[in-house]
Amino acid sequence: MSQTTLSILRQRLQEAEDALHRLMLGELEVTVSVTGYGATNYNGVNRHELEAYISKLKAQIAKQSGRSSRRPIFFRF
């Protein structure tokens, strides 16, 4: 996929993270608009859906960037 697609994914991620931030600050409802696809409203009830969307975007960005979306787990005793 092209860099344009990667930049669009990054823009969507930023918008979604901003929306989650506003939602966590107490706004009752936030709207995430996706260029060319319309808009989706999120509220406190479906906050987990917004968090899942953010995770999905992060995975897509990592895949297109050639990075693994998984990181090593370190344990300390």
VEXPASE-461213 format. One record per residue: x, y, z of N, C-alpha, C in turn; residue in one letter. Coordinates in steps of 0.05 Angstrom, whole numbers, plus 5000, padded with zeros to 4 digits. Atoms other than C-alpha are relative to their C-alpha. Layout:
<site><n_u>X</n_u><n_v>Y</n_v><n_w>Z</n_w><ca_u>X</ca_u><ca_v>Y</ca_v><ca_w>Z</ca_w><c_u>X</c_u><c_v>Y</c_v><c_w>Z</c_w><dofi>a</dofi></site>
...
This chain:
<site><n_u>5017</n_u><n_v>4977</n_v><n_w>5000</n_w><ca_u>5000</ca_u><ca_v>5000</ca_v><ca_w>5000</ca_w><c_u>5018</c_u><c_v>5025</c_v><c_w>5000</c_w><dofi>m</dofi></site>
<site><n_u>4985</n_u><n_v>4975</n_v><n_w>5004</n_w><ca_u>5022</ca_u><ca_v>5071</ca_v><ca_w>4988</ca_w><c_u>5003</c_u><c_v>5016</c_v><c_w>5025</c_w><dofi>s</dofi></site>
<site><n_u>4996</n_u><n_v>4982</n_v><n_w>4978</n_w><ca_u>5048</ca_u><ca_v>5123</ca_v><ca_w>5035</ca_w><c_u>4975</c_u><c_v>5017</c_v><c_w>5005</c_w><dofi>q</dofi></site>
<site><n_u>5024</n_u><n_v>4985</n_v><n_w>4997</n_w><ca_u>4984</ca_u><ca_v>5162</ca_v><ca_w>5022</ca_w><c_u>4981</c_u><c_v>4986</c_v><c_w>5019</c_w><dofi>t</dofi></site>
<site><n_u>5017</n_u><n_v>5016</n_v><n_w>4983</n_w><ca_u>4945</ca_u><ca_v>5106</ca_v><ca_w>5054</ca_w><c_u>5010</c_u><c_v>5000</c_v><c_w>5029</c_w><dofi>t</dofi></site>
<site><n_u>4988</n_u><n_v>4999</n_v><n_w>4973</n_w><ca_u>4993</ca_u><ca_v>5105</ca_v><ca_w>5113</ca_w><c_u>4995</c_u><c_v>5027</c_v><c_w>5013</c_w><dofi>l</dofi></site>
<site><n_u>5005</n_u><n_v>4973</n_v><n_w>4988</n_w><ca_u>4985</ca_u><ca_v>5180</ca_v><ca_w>5123</ca_w><c_u>4971</c_u><c_v>5003</c_v><c_w>5007</c_w><dofi>s</dofi></site>
<site><n_u>5028</n_u><n_v>4999</n_v><n_w>4993</n_w><ca_u>4910</ca_u><ca_v>5173</ca_v><ca_w>5121</ca_w><c_u>4994</c_u><c_v>4984</c_v><c_w>5025</c_w><dofi>i</dofi></site>
<site><n_u>5004</n_u><n_v>5016</n_v><n_w>4976</n_w><ca_u>4912</ca_u><ca_v>5118</ca_v><ca_w>5173</ca_w><c_u>5010</c_u><c_v>5015</c_v><c_w>5025</c_w><dofi>l</dofi></site>
<site><n_u>4989</n_u><n_v>4984</n_v><n_w>4978</n_w><ca_u>4956</ca_u><ca_v>5162</ca_v><ca_w>5217</ca_w><c_u>4981</c_u><c_v>5023</c_v><c_w>5008</c_w><dofi>r</dofi></site>
<site><n_u>5019</n_u><n_v>4978</n_v><n_w>4995</n_w><ca_u>4907</ca_u><ca_v>5219</ca_v><ca_w>5210</ca_w><c_u>4975</c_u><c_v>4990</c_v><c_w>5014</c_w><dofi>q</dofi></site>
<site><n_u>5023</n_u><n_v>5012</n_v><n_w>4987</n_w><ca_u>4849</ca_u><ca_v>5174</ca_v><ca_w>5228</ca_w><c_u>5006</c_u><c_v>4992</c_v><c_w>5029</c_w><dofi>r</dofi></site>
<site><n_u>4992</n_u><n_v>5007</n_v><n_w>4973</n_w><ca_u>4887</ca_u><ca_v>5149</ca_v><ca_w>5289</ca_w><c_u>5001</c_u><c_v>5024</c_v><c_w>5017</c_w><dofi>l</dofi></site>
<site><n_u>4999</n_u><n_v>4975</n_v><n_w>4985</n_w><ca_u>4900</ca_u><ca_v>5220</ca_v><ca_w>5312</ca_w><c_u>4972</c_u><c_v>5010</c_v><c_w>5007</c_w><dofi>q</dofi></site>
<site><n_u>5028</n_u><n_v>4991</n_v><n_w>4995</n_w><ca_u>4826</ca_u><ca_v>5238</ca_v><ca_w>5304</ca_w><c_u>4987</c_u><c_v>4982</c_v><c_w>5021</c_w><dofi>e</dofi></site>
<site><n_u>5013</n_u><n_v>5019</n_v><n_w>4982</n_w><ca_u>4804</ca_u><ca_v>5175</ca_v><ca_w>5341</ca_w><c_u>5011</c_u><c_v>5004</c_v><c_w>5029</c_w><dofi>a</dofi></site>
<site><n_u>4989</n_u><n_v>4996</n_v><n_w>4974</n_w><ca_u>4853</ca_u><ca_v>5187</ca_v><ca_w>5398</ca_w><c_u>4991</c_u><c_v>5026</c_v><c_w>5012</c_w><dofi>e</dofi></site>
<site><n_u>5011</n_u><n_v>4974</n_v><n_w>4991</n_w><ca_u>4830</ca_u><ca_v>5260</ca_v><ca_w>5403</ca_w><c_u>4972</c_u><c_v>4996</c_v><c_w>5010</c_w><dofi>d</dofi></site>
<site><n_u>5028</n_u><n_v>5005</n_v><n_w>4992</n_w><ca_u>4758</ca_u><ca_v>5236</ca_v><ca_w>5406</ca_w><c_u>4999</c_u><c_v>4985</c_v><c_w>5026</c_w><dofi>a</dofi></site>
<site><n_u>4999</n_u><n_v>5015</n_v><n_w>4975</n_w><ca_u>4775</ca_u><ca_v>5186</ca_v><ca_w>5461</ca_w><c_u>5007</c_u><c_v>5018</c_v><c_w>5023</c_w><dofi>l</dofi></site>
<site><n_u>4992</n_u><n_v>4980</n_v><n_w>4980</n_w><ca_u>4809</ca_u><ca_v>5241</ca_v><ca_w>5500</ca_w><c_u>4977</c_u><c_v>5017</c_v><c_w>5008</c_w><dofi>h</dofi></site>
<site><n_u>5023</n_u><n_v>4983</n_v><n_w>4994</n_w><ca_u>4749</ca_u><ca_v>5286</ca_v><ca_w>5495</ca_w><c_u>4978</c_u><c_v>4985</c_v><c_w>5015</c_w><dofi>r</dofi></site>
<site><n_u>5020</n_u><n_v>5017</n_v><n_w>4987</n_w><ca_u>4703</ca_u><ca_v>5229</ca_v><ca_w>5514</ca_w><c_u>5008</c_u><c_v>4995</c_v><c_w>5030</c_w><dofi>l</dofi></site>
<site><n_u>4991</n_u><n_v>5005</n_v><n_w>4973</n_w><ca_u>4746</ca_u><ca_v>5214</ca_v><ca_w>5576</ca_w><c_u>4999</c_u><c_v>5025</c_v><c_w>5017</c_w><dofi>m</dofi></site>
<site><n_u>5002</n_u><n_v>4975</n_v><n_w>4985</n_w><ca_u>4743</ca_u><ca_v>5287</ca_v><ca_w>5596</ca_w><c_u>4971</c_u><c_v>5007</c_v><c_w>5007</c_w><dofi>l</dofi></site>
<site><n_u>5028</n_u><n_v>4996</n_v><n_w>4991</n_w><ca_u>4668</ca_u><ca_v>5282</ca_v><ca_w>5602</ca_w><c_u>4981</c_u><c_v>5009</c_v><c_w>4978</c_w><dofi>g</dofi></site>
<site><n_u>5019</n_u><n_v>4993</n_v><n_w>5021</n_w><ca_u>4639</ca_u><ca_v>5302</ca_v><ca_w>5535</ca_w><c_u>4982</c_u><c_v>4976</c_v><c_w>4996</c_w><dofi>e</dofi></site>
<site><n_u>5019</n_u><n_v>5022</n_v><n_w>5001</n_w><ca_u>4576</ca_u><ca_v>5261</ca_v><ca_w>5528</ca_w><c_u>5002</c_u><c_v>4985</c_v><c_w>4974</c_w><dofi>l</dofi></site>
<site><n_u>4999</n_u><n_v>5013</n_v><n_w>5026</n_w><ca_u>4586</ca_u><ca_v>5247</ca_v><ca_w>5455</ca_w><c_u>5021</c_u><c_v>5013</c_v><c_w>4982</c_w><dofi>e</dofi></site>
<site><n_u>4980</n_u><n_v>4989</n_v><n_w>5019</n_w><ca_u>4642</ca_u><ca_v>5255</ca_v><ca_w>5404</ca_w><c_u>4995</c_u><c_v>4988</c_v><c_w>4973</c_w><dofi>v</dofi></site>
<site><n_u>5003</n_u><n_v>5010</n_v><n_w>5027</n_w><ca_u>4643</ca_u><ca_v>5247</ca_v><ca_w>5329</ca_w><c_u>5027</c_u><c_v>4997</c_v><c_w>4987</c_w><dofi>t</dofi></site>
<site><n_u>4976</n_u><n_v>5005</n_v><n_w>5016</n_w><ca_u>4699</ca_u><ca_v>5216</ca_v><ca_w>5288</ca_w><c_u>4992</c_u><c_v>4999</c_v><c_w>4971</c_w><dofi>v</dofi></site>
<site><n_u>5007</n_u><n_v>5000</n_v><n_w>5028</n_w><ca_u>4693</ca_u><ca_v>5234</ca_v><ca_w>5215</ca_w><c_u>5023</c_u><c_v>4987</c_v><c_w>4984</c_w><dofi>s</dofi></site>
<site><n_u>4981</n_u><n_v>5014</n_v><n_w>5017</n_w><ca_u>4727</ca_u><ca_v>5189</ca_v><ca_w>5165</ca_w><c_u>4996</c_u><c_v>5009</c_v><c_w>4972</c_w><dofi>v</dofi></site>
<site><n_u>5002</n_u><n_v>4988</n_v><n_w>5027</n_w><ca_u>4741</ca_u><ca_v>5224</ca_v><ca_w>5099</ca_w><c_u>4991</c_u><c_v>4979</c_v><c_w>4980</c_w><dofi>t</dofi></site>
<site><n_u>5010</n_u><n_v>5018</n_v><n_w>5020</n_w><ca_u>4701</ca_u><ca_v>5190</ca_v><ca_w>5045</ca_w><c_u>4982</c_u><c_v>4978</c_v><c_w>5010</c_w><dofi>g</dofi></site>
<site><n_u>5016</n_u><n_v>5021</n_v><n_w>4989</n_w><ca_u>4665</ca_u><ca_v>5144</ca_v><ca_w>5092</ca_w><c_u>4978</c_u><c_v>5009</c_v><c_w>5019</c_w><dofi>y</dofi></site>
<site><n_u>5021</n_u><n_v>4990</n_v><n_w>4983</n_w><ca_u>4621</ca_u><ca_v>5189</ca_v><ca_w>5134</ca_w><c_u>5011</c_u><c_v>5004</c_v><c_w>5028</c_w><dofi>g</dofi></site>
<site><n_u>4992</n_u><n_v>4994</n_v><n_w>4973</n_w><ca_u>4622</ca_u><ca_v>5199</ca_v><ca_w>5209</ca_w><c_u>4987</c_u><c_v>4980</c_v><c_w>5019</c_w><dofi>a</dofi></site>
<site><n_u>5011</n_u><n_v>5018</n_v><n_w>4980</n_w><ca_u>4611</ca_u><ca_v>5156</ca_v><ca_w>5271</ca_w><c_u>5000</c_u><c_v>5015</c_v><c_w>5026</c_w><dofi>t</dofi></site>
<site><n_u>5002</n_u><n_v>4988</n_v><n_w>4974</n_w><ca_u>4587</ca_u><ca_v>5181</ca_v><ca_w>5338</ca_w><c_u>5006</c_u><c_v>4979</c_v><c_w>5022</c_w><dofi>n</dofi></site>
<site><n_u>4993</n_u><n_v>5017</n_v><n_w>4978</n_w><ca_u>4615</ca_u><ca_v>5151</ca_v><ca_w>5402</ca_w><c_u>4991</c_u><c_v>5014</c_v><c_w>5025</c_w><dofi>y</dofi></site>
<site><n_u>5007</n_u><n_v>4989</n_v><n_w>4974</n_w><ca_u>4590</ca_u><ca_v>5161</ca_v><ca_w>5473</ca_w><c_u>5012</c_u><c_v>4982</c_v><c_w>5021</c_w><dofi>n</dofi></site>
<site><n_u>4989</n_u><n_v>5016</n_v><n_w>4978</n_w><ca_u>4609</ca_u><ca_v>5134</ca_v><ca_w>5541</ca_w><c_u>4993</c_u><c_v>4971</c_v><c_w>5000</c_w><dofi>g</dofi></site>
<site><n_u>5010</n_u><n_v>5028</n_v><n_w>5000</n_w><ca_u>4569</ca_u><ca_v>5071</ca_v><ca_w>5530</ca_w><c_u>5017</c_u><c_v>4983</c_v><c_w>4981</c_w><dofi>v</dofi></site>
<site><n_u>4984</n_u><n_v>5016</n_v><n_w>5018</n_w><ca_u>4610</ca_u><ca_v>5049</ca_v><ca_w>5470</ca_w><c_u>5029</c_u><c_v>5009</c_v><c_w>4998</c_w><dofi>n</dofi></site>
<site><n_u>4972</n_u><n_v>4992</n_v><n_w>4998</n_w><ca_u>4678</ca_u><ca_v>5075</ca_v><ca_w>5492</ca_w><c_u>5018</c_u><c_v>4978</c_v><c_w>4992</c_w><dofi>r</dofi></site>
<site><n_u>4984</n_u><n_v>5023</n_v><n_w>5007</n_w><ca_u>4705</ca_u><ca_v>5005</ca_v><ca_w>5484</ca_w><c_u>5002</c_u><c_v>4995</c_v><c_w>4970</c_w><dofi>h</dofi></site>
<site><n_u>4999</n_u><n_v>5002</n_v><n_w>5029</n_w><ca_u>4687</ca_u><ca_v>5005</ca_v><ca_w>5411</ca_w><c_u>5020</c_u><c_v>5020</c_v><c_w>4988</c_w><dofi>e</dofi></site>
<site><n_u>4981</n_u><n_v>4981</n_v><n_w>5009</n_w><ca_u>4727</ca_u><ca_v>5068</ca_v><ca_w>5401</ca_w><c_u>5029</c_u><c_v>4991</c_v><c_w>5006</c_w><dofi>l</dofi></site>
<site><n_u>4974</n_u><n_v>5011</n_v><n_w>4993</n_w><ca_u>4786</ca_u><ca_v>5037</ca_v><ca_w>5438</ca_w><c_u>5008</c_u><c_v>4977</c_v><c_w>4982</c_w><dofi>e</dofi></site>
<site><n_u>4994</n_u><n_v>5022</n_v><n_w>5019</n_w><ca_u>4781</ca_u><ca_v>4976</ca_v><ca_w>5393</ca_w><c_u>5007</c_u><c_v>5011</c_v><c_w>4973</c_w><dofi>a</dofi></site>
<site><n_u>4994</n_u><n_v>4987</n_v><n_w>5025</n_w><ca_u>4780</ca_u><ca_v>5020</ca_v><ca_w>5332</ca_w><c_u>5029</c_u><c_v>5012</c_v><c_w>5000</c_w><dofi>y</dofi></site>
<site><n_u>4973</n_u><n_v>4989</n_v><n_w>4998</n_w><ca_u>4844</ca_u><ca_v>5055</ca_v><ca_w>5356</ca_w><c_u>5020</c_u><c_v>4977</c_v><c_w>4999</c_w><dofi>i</dofi></site>
<site><n_u>4981</n_u><n_v>5022</n_v><n_w>5001</n_w><ca_u>4878</ca_u><ca_v>4988</ca_v><ca_w>5367</ca_w><c_u>5002</c_u><c_v>4989</c_v><c_w>4972</c_w><dofi>s</dofi></site>
<site><n_u>5000</n_u><n_v>5009</n_v><n_w>5028</n_w><ca_u>4858</ca_u><ca_v>4966</ca_v><ca_w>5297</ca_w><c_u>5016</c_u><c_v>5018</c_v><c_w>4982</c_w><dofi>k</dofi></site>
<site><n_u>4985</n_u><n_v>4981</n_v><n_w>5016</n_w><ca_u>4886</ca_u><ca_v>5029</ca_v><ca_w>5266</ca_w><c_u>5030</c_u><c_v>4998</c_v><c_w>5006</c_w><dofi>l</dofi></site>
<site><n_u>4972</n_u><n_v>5003</n_v><n_w>4993</n_w><ca_u>4951</ca_u><ca_v>5020</ca_v><ca_w>5305</ca_w><c_u>5012</c_u><c_v>4975</c_v><c_w>4987</c_w><dofi>k</dofi></site>
<site><n_u>4990</n_u><n_v>5025</n_v><n_w>5013</n_w><ca_u>4958</ca_u><ca_v>4949</ca_v><ca_w>5279</ca_w><c_u>5003</c_u><c_v>5003</c_v><c_w>4970</c_w><dofi>a</dofi></site>
<site><n_u>4997</n_u><n_v>4995</n_v><n_w>5029</n_w><ca_u>4945</ca_u><ca_v>4971</ca_v><ca_w>5207</ca_w><c_u>5024</c_u><c_v>5018</c_v><c_w>4994</c_w><dofi>q</dofi></site>
<site><n_u>4977</n_u><n_v>4983</n_v><n_w>5004</n_w><ca_u>4997</ca_u><ca_v>5026</ca_v><ca_w>5213</ca_w><c_u>5026</c_u><c_v>4985</c_v><c_w>5004</c_w><dofi>i</dofi></site>
<site><n_u>4976</n_u><n_v>5016</n_v><n_w>4996</n_w><ca_u>5048</ca_u><ca_v>4978</ca_v><ca_w>5242</ca_w><c_u>5005</c_u><c_v>4981</c_v><c_w>4977</c_w><dofi>a</dofi></site>
<site><n_u>4997</n_u><n_v>5019</n_v><n_w>5022</n_w><ca_u>5035</ca_u><ca_v>4928</ca_v><ca_w>5187</ca_w><c_u>5011</c_u><c_v>5014</c_v><c_w>4975</c_w><dofi>k</dofi></site>
<site><n_u>4991</n_u><n_v>4986</n_v><n_w>5024</n_w><ca_u>5043</ca_u><ca_v>4980</ca_v><ca_w>5132</ca_w><c_u>5027</c_u><c_v>5012</c_v><c_w>5003</c_w><dofi>q</dofi></site>
<site><n_u>4973</n_u><n_v>4988</n_v><n_w>4995</n_w><ca_u>5105</ca_u><ca_v>5009</ca_v><ca_w>5165</ca_w><c_u>5021</c_u><c_v>4978</c_v><c_w>5001</c_w><dofi>s</dofi></site>
<site><n_u>4981</n_u><n_v>5022</n_v><n_w>4999</n_w><ca_u>5137</ca_u><ca_v>4940</ca_v><ca_w>5166</ca_w><c_u>5009</c_u><c_v>4994</c_v><c_w>5028</c_w><dofi>g</dofi></site>
<site><n_u>4994</n_u><n_v>5006</n_v><n_w>4973</n_w><ca_u>5137</ca_u><ca_v>4937</ca_v><ca_w>5241</ca_w><c_u>4979</c_u><c_v>4981</c_v><c_w>5011</c_w><dofi>r</dofi></site>
<site><n_u>5018</n_u><n_v>5017</n_v><n_w>4987</n_w><ca_u>5106</ca_u><ca_v>4886</ca_v><ca_w>5285</ca_w><c_u>4983</c_u><c_v>5016</c_v><c_w>5019</c_w><dofi>s</dofi></site>
<site><n_u>5018</n_u><n_v>4985</n_v><n_w>4981</n_w><ca_u>5046</ca_u><ca_v>4910</ca_v><ca_w>5325</ca_w><c_u>5003</c_u><c_v>4988</c_v><c_w>5028</c_w><dofi>s</dofi></site>
<site><n_u>4996</n_u><n_v>5012</n_v><n_w>4974</n_w><ca_u>5068</ca_u><ca_v>4864</ca_v><ca_w>5381</ca_w><c_u>5028</c_u><c_v>5008</c_v><c_w>5010</c_w><dofi>r</dofi></site>
<site><n_u>4975</n_u><n_v>4992</n_v><n_w>4988</n_w><ca_u>5122</ca_u><ca_v>4884</ca_v><ca_w>5429</ca_w><c_u>5008</c_u><c_v>4978</c_v><c_w>5020</c_w><dofi>r</dofi></site>
<site><n_u>4992</n_u><n_v>5020</n_v><n_w>4980</n_w><ca_u>5164</ca_u><ca_v>4840</ca_v><ca_w>5475</ca_w><c_u>4989</c_u><c_v>5007</c_v><c_w>5028</c_w><dofi>p</dofi></site>
<site><n_u>5010</n_u><n_v>4996</n_v><n_w>4973</n_w><ca_u>5139</ca_u><ca_v>4830</ca_v><ca_w>5545</ca_w><c_u>5024</c_u><c_v>4994</c_v><c_w>5019</c_w><dofi>i</dofi></site>
<site><n_u>4978</n_u><n_v>5002</n_v><n_w>4981</n_w><ca_u>5190</ca_u><ca_v>4841</ca_v><ca_w>5601</ca_w><c_u>4989</c_u><c_v>4996</c_v><c_w>5028</c_w><dofi>f</dofi></site>
<site><n_u>5008</n_u><n_v>5005</n_v><n_w>4973</n_w><ca_u>5183</ca_u><ca_v>4814</ca_v><ca_w>5671</ca_w><c_u>5022</c_u><c_v>5008</c_v><c_w>5019</c_w><dofi>f</dofi></site>
<site><n_u>4981</n_u><n_v>4993</n_v><n_w>4979</n_w><ca_u>5217</ca_u><ca_v>4841</ca_v><ca_w>5733</ca_w><c_u>4992</c_u><c_v>4985</c_v><c_w>5025</c_w><dofi>r</dofi></site>
<site><n_u>5005</n_u><n_v>5013</n_v><n_w>4975</n_w><ca_u>5224</ca_u><ca_v>4803</ca_v><ca_w>5797</ca_w><c_u>5012</c_u><c_v>5014</c_v><c_w>5023</c_w><dofi>f</dofi></site>
